[in-house]
Amino acid sequence: MPSASWSATPSSAASNSPPSTRSRNSASMDADSGWDADAWGEAMDKYWDEYDDLGTGPDARGPKLLRIEEEPQNKLWRVRQTFADPNGYDDWGISAEIDLAASDAEGRAVVRITDVGQL
């Protein structure tokens, strides 16, 4: 089970509810790309079966664990945020696509989650 300091989203950081409840409450924003609360829960349950902690400090959010592949011809970025696991294996993460044209049109980042899991 995750440590008490774990948080997946800014809104969950202020919550005292268990991580599974927090992620289910905040997952609706990804439902359009197929990542509803059940999909997030299933993916993260697999992570928690393997690890007891998920780093959220500066190193976890730094450039070492973030990969961005730019595809200017498609006006797209493919990104991978690797999880900072306690063993340092760096073999789990979130993959997504950022639609740059749609982001410009909507005035916000248009992100589509494509995978959450082990590499």
TAMO-V100879 format. One line per field, one symbol per residue. ss: DSSP state (h for helix, s for strand, l for the rest). burial: b if it has 24 or more other ideal C-beta (glycine too) atoms within 12 Angstrom, else e. A space follows every 50 residues. Layout:
ss: ???
burial: ???
This chain:
ss: lllllllllhhhhlllllhhhhhhhhhhhhhhhlllhhhhhhhhhhhhhh lllssllhhhhlhhhsssssshhhlssssssslssllllllssssssssh hhhhhhllllssssssssl
burial: ebeeebbbeeebeeeeeebbebbbebbebbeebebebebbbebbeebbee bebbbbeeebeeeebeeeeeeeeeeebbbbbbbbbeeeeeebbbbbbbbb eeeeeeeeebbbbbbbbee
